[in-house]
């Protein structure tokens, strides 16, 4: 992951067996602009996770997928850990992120399709 705990793993100046080379990432102009998403649909099977990032306009019945990310289970778990780590750092700096009351949330789990919608 691009942002991980401090230590020799992410320190390009460190020496020793835990040292990894600095990763260079190229981003084309269209990708660098980014896309806003307020809804994520998550599906999985034994071999992969599919994350559909979508935008749902207020009072619109239909969402448009803006990006689809297909990932291995192992990488998805690493992504989860990186998100947890970064959320912790964010809340330490800016304060706790309040979550809406589950009874009033728009997101829901749909077990029939093995899908999770988060909004």
Buried (B, 14 or more C-beta within 10 A) or exposed (E): EEEEEEEEEBEEEEEEEEBEEEEEEEEEEEEEEEEEBBBBBBBBEEEEBBBBBBBBEEEEEEBEBBEEBEBEEEBBEBBEEBEEBBEEEEEEEEEEEEEEEEEEEEEEEEEEEEBBBBB
